[in-house]
């Protein structure tokens, strides 16, 4: 069974967005990122994380969004069997996003309605 591990939000102001979630919902800051791909914060309620990111390149934004997009970018699931999850995604016409996966060394697919889904293998 897949478990939701994180929700990634795209924003143009990661600091302001992170402050909102920390102040309103008492989420804890558990990390920061600032590299060639994105800058932002990782927040957590102790169970599920929120990645608040300003993407720096078109590859990681994906073909459904532009670089200035703000909103839910993807939902990350942790699975026990990555191959079985990949087969289920393909049967549901949710195919890997190869350019993003190559850049991130991740398992990102287009989910239902073109929404992005990320898989992490729990091995």
N, C-alpha and C positions, 0 to 999 in steps of 0.2 A: 504494500500500500504506500502510495506517495504521501509525503507530508510537506505542507507549505513551510518553507524555511525563510523566505524573504519576499518582500515586495519592493521593486525598484521604481522610484519616482524620478522622472526627469524634471529639472527645474533650471531656470536661468540664475537663481539666487540661492545656492545651497545653504549658505549660512543663515539667511532669514527663514528658509523653509525648515531647517533643522531646529532652529530656536523655537519656532511655532510648536513643533511636535514635542520638544523637551518641556516647554513651559505649560502647554495645555494638557498633555497626556502623561507627563512625568516620564517620558522615555529616557533611557540612559544612553549616552554616547559611548559606543564600544569600539569605534575606529574612525579613521579618516583616510581618504585617498586623494592623491594629487599626482597624476602621471600623464603620459602623452594621450591617454584615452579619456580620462574623466577626472573631475575633482568633486569632492563631496564628503559626506558623513555616513556612518553606519550607526543606526540607533536600534535599541531593542527594548522589548517589554519583558524580556526573560525567556520568551518562547519563540516569538517571531521577530525577525529583523526587518528594518526598513532601510534600504539604500537610497540616499538622496543625492542625486548625481547631476552635474552639468557636464554633458558630453562635449568632448573637444574635437571629435572627428565624425565625419558622415558614416563611416563604416559601422561604428558601434551604435549609432542612432538607429540604423536599419533603414530599409527602403520604405517603410510605412510612415516615418516621421521625418521632419526636417530638423536641423541642428538647433532651432529655437523652440522645439516642442517642449511643453510642460504638461505633465500628467503621468499616469501609470505607464511605465515602459515595459515591464515584464514581471511575471511571478515566478519565483524559483522554488522548485520542488526537490526534495531529497528522496531518492528511490533506492531500494535494495538491489534491484536488477536493472541495470542501465539498458541492456540489450532488449529485455522484455518491454521496458517502457518505450524504447525507440520503435519497436515493432508496433506497439499500440498507437503511438503517435502517427506513424506512417499509414496505418489502417484507417485512421481518422483524417487522412489527407493533411497532416501536420508534418511538414518536411524540414530537415535541418537547414539552418541558415549558415551555409558553409563559410562565407566571408567573415562573419562575426566569430564563428567557432574557431577558425584558423587564427584570427587575431587574439582572441582571449584564451584559447585552448579550453573551450567550454562546450557545453551541449545545449545550444539554443535552437529552438524550433519555432515555426509559426504555429500557433494554436488555433482554436476555433475562432472564426471571424477575423483571422489575420492577427490576433493578439499574440505577443511573444511569450514563450514558455521556456524556462531554463531548467535543465536536469543536473543534479549533482548525485554522483554514485556514492552510496554508503557501503564501502567495502570492507 
